[in-house]
Amino acid sequence: MPSPTGAYRTAGVDIDAADLAKDQIAARVAATHNASVLRGIGLFGGFFRAPRSDGDVVLVSSADSVGTKVLIAALLRRHVGIGIDLVNHCVNDILACGARPLFFLDYYATPQLDPAALHQVIEGLTHACQEAGCALVGGETAQLPGIYQPGSYDVAGFIVGAVDEQQIIDGARIRENDIIIGLRSDGLHTNGFTLARAALGLDENADDVRKQLDREPAGSDETLGELLLRPHRSYLAAISPLLELGIVKGMAHITGGGIAGNVGRIIPEGLVAEIDLDSWSPNPIFRLIQERGSIPAPEMYSVFNMGIGFVVIVNPDDATHVLTGSSDACVIGRIAASSDQTKVRLAGLKDG
């Protein structure tokens, strides 16, 4: 008897393969669950017991993707880091508001299911969720031939966290003379890959691109592919102790828009964040992209994190707690009074 899904498979969607893949990843997903998860995966929704506290608990949510970084992963058939990227990006976003993660959902879309790629992505997702103490409670796997190019896929993540209302961090307490501290990134994280690919010539013949990705750039002991696919760093472990101390006035996750675009979102009226670009050295991968693509410095700083993945703003008396709590934290600026609408100034930015 022919398979009841045979015509659908011929059209490009294999339901049986998708069901088998879901069954095979169930154990990994279950490993992220805790006592707050009331049902396993398989129902039409995920169940998570709401947290309780003496005050009012606020749920904080965010959604994001990893952009065209997936194209590099697909070329090299290395997908575990993509799952880590997705979770950590979302964790950092709600962390910047003072929230800790509760649960996570994912969306995986592809023209035709590649079970090996899906399993690797889920491996990364579940690993990062366990590291963050975050339950993976559900998701969606979609086969969409005609929308996506063969051999490609896209992923998106949805996170919900919680914070006591009195502990929400939104920058409102930032004052003149506060200290701006940056925590290093591990590379591009999940932003700017369209520009990076163009600058590095990674949009050409796939075989030629793979050869380039397998080479080590001058002065590096890692291949270009390894440098580009470094997972998005999670700042949860470094920031959580500071939240317990109650010393953080503002935080920014440095993603698309760079330092100015993200720090500017939390600076109150009448103040400006003055950032000293000479206070740290960008990762070598950024210099390589800038040189290969002849990209002006202002555009580099508006697209990439340039070596600073997370920013914390505190009172000068509390800066030591941040600096001693993270080995790669450094003071990158101060808050000053402003007479115009400028929210961030990048001191030392050159046009070349």
C-alpha positions as CSV (number, residue, x, y, z in Angstrom):
1,M,0.0,0.0,0.0
2,P,1.5,3.4,-0.9
3,S,2.4,5.8,1.9
4,P,-0.5,8.2,2.7
5,T,2.1,11.0,2.5
6,G,3.7,9.9,-0.8
7,A,2.2,12.7,-2.9
8,Y,3.3,15.3,-0.3
9,R,6.8,13.8,-0.2
10,T,7.0,14.1,-4.0
11,A,6.0,17.7,-3.7
12,G,8.9,18.3,-1.3
13,V,7.6,17.7,2.2
14,D,8.4,14.5,4.1
15,I,6.1,14.2,7.1
16,D,7.4,10.8,8.1
17,A,11.0,12.1,8.2
18,A,9.9,15.0,10.3
19,D,8.0,12.8,12.8
20,L,11.0,10.5,13.1
21,A,13.3,13.4,13.7
22,K,11.0,14.8,16.4
23,D,10.9,11.4,18.2
24,Q,14.7,11.2,18.1
25,I,15.2,14.6,19.7
26,A,12.6,14.1,22.4
27,A,15.1,12.9,25.0
28,R,17.3,15.9,24.5
29,V,14.4,18.3,24.9
30,A,13.2,16.5,28.0
31,A,16.6,16.9,29.6
32,T,16.0,20.7,29.7
33,H,12.8,20.4,31.7
34,N,12.5,21.1,35.4
35,A,9.7,20.9,38.0
36,S,8.0,23.9,36.5
37,V,7.4,22.1,33.2
38,L,4.0,20.3,33.7
39,R,3.8,18.3,30.4
40,G,6.3,16.9,27.9
41,I,6.4,17.9,24.3
42,G,3.7,16.5,21.9
43,L,0.6,18.5,23.0
44,F,-0.5,21.6,21.3
45,G,1.2,23.9,23.7
46,G,3.9,23.9,26.4
47,F,3.0,24.1,30.0
48,F,5.1,26.0,32.5
49,R,4.1,26.8,36.1
50,A,4.4,30.6,36.7
51,P,7.0,31.7,39.2
52,R,5.9,33.1,42.5
53,S,7.4,35.8,44.8
54,D,6.5,38.2,47.5
55,G,6.2,41.0,45.0
56,D,4.8,41.3,41.5
57,V,6.5,39.1,39.0
58,V,6.8,40.5,35.4
59,L,7.2,38.2,32.5
60,V,9.8,39.4,29.9
61,S,9.7,38.0,26.4
62,S,11.9,38.3,23.3
63,A,12.2,36.7,19.8
64,D,15.2,36.7,17.5
65,S,17.1,34.7,14.9
66,V,20.7,34.2,13.9
67,G,20.4,35.7,10.5
68,T,22.6,34.6,7.6
69,K,25.1,33.0,9.9
70,V,23.2,29.8,9.0
71,L,24.6,30.0,5.5
72,I,28.2,29.6,6.8
73,A,27.0,26.7,9.1
74,A,25.3,25.0,6.1
75,L,28.4,25.3,3.9
76,L,30.6,23.7,6.6
77,R,27.8,21.3,7.9
78,R,28.5,22.5,11.4
79,H,25.1,23.4,13.1
80,V,25.5,22.8,16.8
81,G,26.8,26.4,17.3
82,I,23.7,27.8,15.6
83,G,21.5,26.3,18.3
84,I,23.7,27.8,21.0
85,D,23.7,31.1,19.2
86,L,19.9,31.2,19.1
87,V,19.4,30.6,22.8
88,N,22.2,32.8,24.1
89,H,21.1,35.7,21.9
90,C,17.6,35.5,23.4
91,V,18.9,35.0,27.0
92,N,21.1,38.1,26.7
93,D,18.2,40.2,25.4
94,I,16.0,39.6,28.4
95,L,19.0,39.6,30.8
96,A,19.6,43.2,29.7
97,C,16.2,44.0,31.3
98,G,17.1,42.2,34.6
99,A,15.2,39.0,33.8
100,R,16.3,35.4,34.1
101,P,15.1,32.9,31.5
102,L,12.2,30.5,32.3
103,F,11.4,28.7,29.0
104,F,12.2,28.8,25.3
105,L,10.6,27.8,22.0
106,D,12.2,27.4,18.6
107,Y,11.1,27.6,14.9
108,Y,13.1,25.7,12.3
109,A,12.2,26.1,8.7
110,T,13.8,24.4,5.7
111,P,12.9,23.6,2.1
112,Q,13.6,19.9,2.7
113,L,14.3,18.3,6.1
114,D,17.9,17.3,6.7
115,P,17.7,15.2,9.9
116,A,21.4,15.5,10.7
117,A,21.3,19.3,10.5
118,L,18.2,19.4,12.7
119,H,19.7,17.1,15.3
120,Q,22.8,19.3,15.5
121,V,20.8,22.5,15.9
122,I,18.7,20.8,18.7
123,E,21.9,19.6,20.3
124,G,23.0,23.2,20.5
125,L,19.6,24.4,21.7
126,T,19.3,21.9,24.5
127,H,22.9,22.4,25.6
128,A,22.5,26.2,25.9
129,C,19.1,25.9,27.5
130,Q,20.6,23.6,30.2
131,E,23.5,26.0,30.7
132,A,21.0,28.8,31.2
133,G,18.6,26.8,33.4
134,C,15.9,27.4,30.8
135,A,13.4,24.8,29.7
136,L,12.8,24.0,26.0
137,V,9.1,23.5,26.0
138,G,8.2,23.3,22.4
139,G,8.7,24.5,18.8
140,E,7.9,24.1,15.2
141,T,9.7,22.3,12.3
142,A,8.4,23.5,8.9
143,Q,9.3,22.2,5.5
144,L,8.8,25.0,3.0
145,P,10.0,24.2,-0.5
146,G,9.8,27.2,-2.8
147,I,10.4,29.7,0.0
148,Y,13.9,28.6,1.0
149,Q,16.8,27.6,-1.2
150,P,17.8,23.9,-1.3
151,G,20.4,23.1,1.4
152,S,19.4,26.1,3.5
153,Y,17.4,26.6,6.7
154,D,16.3,29.3,9.0
155,V,15.8,29.3,12.8
156,A,14.1,31.7,15.2
157,G,13.9,31.6,19.0
158,F,11.2,32.8,21.5
159,I,12.1,33.2,25.1
160,V,10.1,34.1,28.3
161,G,11.8,35.1,31.5
162,A,10.8,36.7,34.8
163,V,11.9,39.6,37.0
164,D,10.3,41.2,40.1
165,E,8.7,44.5,39.0
166,Q,10.9,46.5,41.4
167,Q,14.0,45.0,39.9
168,I,13.4,45.8,36.3
169,I,16.4,47.4,34.7
170,D,15.6,50.0,32.0
171,G,18.2,52.7,32.4
172,A,15.9,55.1,34.4
173,R,18.4,55.2,37.3
174,I,21.4,56.1,35.2
175,R,23.1,59.4,36.3
176,E,25.9,61.7,35.2
177,N,29.4,60.3,36.1
178,D,28.2,56.6,36.1
179,I,30.7,54.2,34.7
180,I,30.2,52.2,31.5
181,I,31.8,48.7,31.5
182,G,32.1,46.5,28.5
183,L,32.3,42.7,28.5
184,R,34.1,41.1,25.6
185,S,32.4,39.3,22.8
186,D,33.7,36.1,21.2
187,G,33.4,37.5,17.7
188,L,30.5,38.4,15.4
189,H,28.0,36.6,17.6
190,T,24.9,36.6,15.4
191,N,25.0,40.0,13.7
192,G,26.5,41.5,10.6
193,F,27.0,38.3,8.6
194,T,25.5,39.6,5.4
195,L,28.2,42.4,5.3
196,A,30.9,40.0,6.5
197,R,30.1,37.5,3.8
198,A,30.2,40.2,1.1
199,A,33.5,41.7,2.5
200,L,35.2,38.3,2.7
201,G,33.9,37.0,-0.7
202,L,31.8,34.3,0.7
203,D,28.9,34.6,-1.7
204,E,30.7,32.9,-4.6
205,N,31.0,29.3,-5.7
206,A,30.3,27.0,-2.8
207,D,33.4,24.8,-3.2
208,D,35.7,27.8,-3.4
209,V,34.1,29.3,-0.4
210,R,34.6,26.1,1.6
211,K,38.3,26.1,0.8
212,Q,38.5,29.7,2.0
213,L,36.6,28.9,5.2
214,D,39.0,26.0,5.9
215,R,42.1,28.3,5.7
216,E,43.7,30.0,8.7
217,P,43.9,33.8,8.2
218,A,47.4,35.3,8.8
219,G,48.2,35.4,12.5
220,S,45.4,33.1,13.5
221,D,45.5,29.5,14.7
222,E,41.8,29.0,13.8
223,T,40.3,28.7,10.4
224,L,38.1,31.5,9.0
225,G,35.1,29.2,9.4
226,E,35.9,28.6,13.0
227,L,36.3,32.3,13.7
228,L,33.0,33.1,12.0
229,L,31.1,30.3,13.7
230,R,32.2,31.0,17.2
231,P,29.0,30.8,19.3
232,H,27.2,33.8,20.6
233,R,28.4,34.2,24.2
234,S,26.0,34.1,27.1
235,Y,26.5,36.8,29.8
236,L,24.1,35.2,32.3
237,A,26.7,33.8,34.6
238,A,28.7,37.0,34.7
239,I,25.7,39.3,35.2
240,S,23.5,37.3,37.7
241,P,25.7,38.0,40.7
242,L,25.6,41.7,39.9
243,L,21.8,41.6,39.8
244,E,21.8,40.0,43.2
245,L,23.8,42.9,44.5
246,G,21.3,45.4,43.1
247,I,24.1,47.6,41.7
248,V,23.2,47.6,38.0
249,K,21.6,50.7,36.6
250,G,21.5,49.9,32.9
251,M,22.6,47.1,30.5
252,A,22.7,46.7,26.8
253,H,23.2,43.6,24.6
254,I,25.3,44.7,21.7
255,T,23.7,43.3,18.6
256,G,22.6,44.8,15.3
257,G,23.2,48.6,15.4
258,G,26.5,48.2,17.3
259,I,27.4,49.9,20.5
260,A,25.8,53.2,19.8
261,G,22.6,51.8,18.5
262,N,22.1,49.5,21.5
263,V,23.5,51.6,24.4
264,G,21.5,54.6,23.2
265,R,18.3,52.7,23.9
266,I,18.7,53.0,27.7
267,I,20.2,56.5,28.1
268,P,17.8,58.9,29.8
269,E,17.1,62.4,28.4
270,G,19.8,65.0,29.2
271,L,22.6,62.4,29.3
272,V,25.1,60.9,26.9
273,A,27.2,57.8,27.0
274,E,30.7,58.7,26.1
275,I,32.5,55.6,24.8
276,D,36.3,55.6,24.5
277,L,37.1,53.3,21.5
278,D,40.8,53.1,22.5
279,S,39.9,51.4,25.8
280,W,39.8,47.9,24.1
281,S,41.0,46.2,20.9
282,P,38.5,44.7,18.5
283,N,38.8,41.0,17.8
284,P,41.1,40.3,14.8
285,I,38.2,39.0,12.8
286,F,36.8,42.5,12.6
287,R,40.0,43.9,11.3
288,L,40.1,41.2,8.6
289,I,36.5,42.1,7.5
290,Q,37.3,45.8,7.5
291,E,40.5,45.4,5.4
292,R,39.1,42.8,2.9
293,G,35.9,44.8,2.3
294,S,37.5,48.3,2.6
295,I,34.7,49.2,5.0
296,P,34.9,52.6,6.8
297,A,35.2,52.5,10.6
298,P,31.9,54.3,11.2
299,E,30.1,51.5,9.3
300,M,32.0,48.8,11.1
301,Y,30.9,50.2,14.5
302,S,27.3,50.6,13.3
303,V,27.0,47.0,12.1
304,F,29.2,44.8,14.4
305,N,29.8,44.6,18.1
306,M,33.5,45.2,17.5
307,G,34.6,43.1,20.5
308,I,32.1,44.3,23.2
309,G,29.1,42.0,23.5
310,F,27.4,43.4,26.6
311,V,27.5,46.7,28.5
312,V,26.8,47.4,32.1
313,I,26.4,50.8,33.7
314,V,26.9,51.3,37.4
315,N,27.8,53.9,40.0
316,P,31.6,54.6,40.2
317,D,31.7,53.1,43.7
318,D,30.3,49.8,42.3
319,A,32.6,49.4,39.3
320,T,35.0,47.2,41.1
321,H,32.3,44.5,41.6
322,V,31.9,44.3,37.8
323,L,35.5,44.4,36.9
324,T,36.6,41.7,39.4
325,G,33.6,39.5,38.6
326,S,34.6,39.1,35.0
327,S,38.1,38.7,33.8
328,D,37.4,40.3,30.4
329,A,35.5,43.3,31.6
330,C,36.9,46.8,31.2
331,V,35.8,50.4,31.6
332,I,34.9,51.8,28.2
333,G,33.3,55.1,29.1
334,R,31.3,57.4,31.4
335,I,27.9,59.0,31.4
336,A,28.0,62.8,30.9
337,A,25.5,65.6,30.7
338,S,24.2,66.4,27.3
339,S,22.6,69.6,25.8
340,D,21.4,67.9,22.6
341,Q,19.6,64.7,21.6
342,T,22.8,62.7,21.2
343,K,22.6,59.5,23.3
344,V,26.1,58.0,22.5
345,R,29.4,59.5,21.4
346,L,32.1,57.2,20.1
347,A,35.4,59.0,21.0
348,G,38.3,58.1,18.7
349,L,36.1,57.0,15.8
350,K,38.0,57.7,12.5
351,D,36.4,57.9,9.1
352,G,38.9,55.5,7.5
